[in-house]
Every structure is written in structure tokens, then in C-alpha cells.
């Protein structure tokens, strides 16, 4: 991009500065798109060169793993189907029990 595209900003009108901003925005978008395309071309080349599958590539770049549901640590004695993992806010039946540790499921 040439210097004449952005003359002295101190002497420019608001409209001129807005026009410059629009040019810069378009220029930046083109440059970023070109950079992304270069990266994608390189990824494509590497996957072919190393015979990587889509699933292998995705697994390698996945930043989070899905966790299963946390196991239950406590059981409501009045309603045994109600359990709590000990994570998050404690349910009322746990908070209001006189001896919450007695609600712990054996072996956990």
C-alpha cells in the first residue's frame, strides 16, 4: 500500500479519515484471508504428505475433551434416586442434613 493512500491525518477531514479507514479495513481483510489460505494450503499439503485422515487431524487440534458425567458421591436417604457428585451447588437435602458426610455413597 502506497504512502499517498494515507496523507497526513492531522489535516484530513473526518470524511477523509473514514474513507481511509474503509480502505484499510478492506486491505486488512484481504491480507488476513490470504494468510488463512496459505495456512490451509500448507495443512492440505501436510495431510496428504503424511497420509493423515480428517479424524486424525481433528483429534490432534481439539483443545477440549468431552468429559462424562461426574460420578455420584452422595445419596439422598429419603429419595435414593437423588444423588449429587459433590460438584456445583449442593442440593438442599445435602445442605440441610445434620451430618452430610453420612450421605456419602460407600466406596466413593
BELPE-V680935 format. One record per residue. N is the residue number from 1. RES is the residue in one small letter. SS is DSSP state (H for helix, E for strand, C for the rest). PSI is psi in degrees with one decimal (* if undefined). Layout:
BEGIN
n->N res->RES ss->SS psi->PSI
n->N res->RES ss->SS psi->PSI
END
This chain:
BEGIN
n->1 res->x ss->C psi->131.3
n->2 res->x ss->C psi->153.9
n->3 res->x ss->H psi->-32.3
n->4 res->x ss->H psi->-15.8
n->5 res->x ss->H psi->-20.4
n->6 res->x ss->C psi->81.0
n->7 res->x ss->C psi->177.2
n->8 res->x ss->C psi->116.8
n->9 res->x ss->H psi->-29.6
n->10 res->x ss->H psi->-32.6
n->11 res->x ss->H psi->-2.7
n->12 res->x ss->C psi->149.7
n->13 res->x ss->C psi->166.4
n->14 res->x ss->H psi->-41.0
n->15 res->x ss->H psi->-39.5
n->16 res->x ss->H psi->-41.3
n->17 res->x ss->H psi->-40.5
n->18 res->x ss->H psi->-38.0
n->19 res->x ss->H psi->-40.9
n->20 res->x ss->H psi->-41.3
n->21 res->x ss->H psi->-42.6
n->22 res->x ss->H psi->-42.2
n->23 res->x ss->H psi->-44.8
n->24 res->x ss->H psi->-42.0
n->25 res->x ss->H psi->-46.1
n->26 res->x ss->H psi->-42.7
n->27 res->x ss->H psi->-45.6
n->28 res->x ss->H psi->-43.4
n->29 res->x ss->H psi->-42.7
n->30 res->x ss->H psi->-44.0
n->31 res->x ss->H psi->-43.1
n->32 res->x ss->H psi->-40.4
n->33 res->x ss->H psi->-41.0
n->34 res->x ss->H psi->-39.7
n->35 res->x ss->H psi->-43.4
n->36 res->x ss->H psi->-42.8
n->37 res->x ss->H psi->-39.3
n->38 res->x ss->H psi->-43.7
n->39 res->x ss->H psi->-43.3
n->40 res->x ss->H psi->-39.2
n->41 res->x ss->H psi->-40.5
n->42 res->x ss->H psi->-41.8
n->43 res->x ss->H psi->-45.3
n->44 res->x ss->H psi->-44.3
n->45 res->x ss->H psi->-45.4
n->46 res->x ss->H psi->-39.7
n->47 res->x ss->H psi->-37.2
n->48 res->x ss->H psi->-43.4
n->49 res->x ss->H psi->-38.8
n->50 res->x ss->C psi->6.8
n->51 res->x ss->C psi->47.5
n->52 res->x ss->C psi->141.3
n->53 res->x ss->C psi->165.5
n->54 res->x ss->H psi->-46.5
n->55 res->x ss->H psi->-37.0
n->56 res->x ss->H psi->-40.7
n->57 res->x ss->H psi->-46.2
n->58 res->x ss->H psi->-42.9
n->59 res->x ss->H psi->-35.2
n->60 res->x ss->H psi->-28.4
n->61 res->x ss->H psi->-8.6
n->62 res->x ss->C psi->127.1
n->63 res->x ss->C psi->-17.0
n->64 res->x ss->C psi->151.2
n->65 res->x ss->C psi->146.7
n->66 res->x ss->C psi->130.2
n->67 res->x ss->C psi->148.1
n->68 res->x ss->C psi->175.4
n->69 res->x ss->C psi->137.2
n->70 res->x ss->C psi->139.3
n->71 res->x ss->C psi->150.0
n->72 res->x ss->C psi->135.7
n->73 res->x ss->C psi->-25.3
n->74 res->x ss->E psi->146.9
n->75 res->x ss->E psi->138.6
n->76 res->x ss->C psi->119.4
n->77 res->x ss->C psi->-27.1
n->78 res->x ss->C psi->-30.2
n->79 res->x ss->C psi->85.2
n->80 res->x ss->C psi->-19.1
n->81 res->x ss->C psi->-16.2
n->82 res->x ss->C psi->121.4
n->83 res->x ss->E psi->167.3
n->84 res->x ss->E psi->138.3
n->85 res->x ss->C psi->-11.3
n->86 res->x ss->C psi->-0.5
n->87 res->x ss->C psi->147.2
n->88 res->x ss->C psi->-170.4
n->89 res->x ss->C psi->135.0
n->90 res->x ss->C psi->139.8
n->91 res->x ss->C psi->160.1
n->92 res->x ss->H psi->-41.8
n->93 res->x ss->H psi->-27.2
n->94 res->x ss->H psi->-47.3
n->95 res->x ss->H psi->-36.0
n->96 res->x ss->C psi->-2.9
n->97 res->x ss->C psi->138.7
n->98 res->x ss->C psi->-29.9
n->99 res->x ss->C psi->79.4
n->100 res->x ss->H psi->-33.6
n->101 res->x ss->H psi->-22.3
n->102 res->x ss->H psi->-13.1
n->103 res->x ss->H psi->-3.2
n->104 res->x ss->E psi->135.7
n->105 res->x ss->C psi->127.4
n->106 res->x ss->C psi->138.0
n->107 res->x ss->C psi->0.4
n->108 res->x ss->C psi->*
END
